Amino acid sequence: MSQADISPVRVAAIAHIVLFVKDPEASARWYCDILNMTITARAGDGPYKGGIFLSFGVHDHDIALFKSENADDKGREFEHVGLRLATDSADDLRRIYAFFLDKGVNIAEVLDHGVSTGIYFHDPDGHMLEVFHQRVSPDKGAAIAELRSNEGQADPVVLDPLRG
């Protein structure tokens, strides 16, 4: 196996999960009441309009709730699983992007969330995953404040692959 075949991806943790739900408001109340979560942001516009971001108190979001277009869709309960990288380096993210491209990974998009930049991609069965590097520290509520201020928006970005 050559050096180019060795994955540069180093995941620190499963950072968040995004769920499709019938009623984001009702589900958010349930998560707040039952799991003591706090609403950190509401998506005000764009593709995530109506989405609600919830936190256990440290990170900008641990669970996000997006409205399901078809409540009867089984197997579509999960929008994506977010994997926080063990690096905060933008260059490491660009290296991972190059690796994914070279391996033919099915990349859906690259998004800037203000708090992080993530590469969204599909596994062979069509499940969407995101690897991201955190740009705003969760310390002292900084990431929560950023997500709240930008209303959970995500802007497409062009990520230049970095090889070598």
WOLIN-V656386 format. One record per helix or strand of 2 or more residues. SS is the DSSP state (@ for helix, = for strand). FROM is the first residue (numbers start at 1). TO is the last residue. If there is no record, write none. Layout:
ss | from | to
SS | FROM | TO
SS | FROM | TO
//
This chain:
ss | from | to
@ | 3 | 5
= | 11 | 21
@ | 24 | 35
= | 38 | 42
@ | 46 | 48
= | 52 | 55
= | 63 | 67
= | 78 | 85
@ | 90 | 103
= | 106 | 112
= | 116 | 122
= | 128 | 134
@ | 139 | 149
= | 155 | 156
//
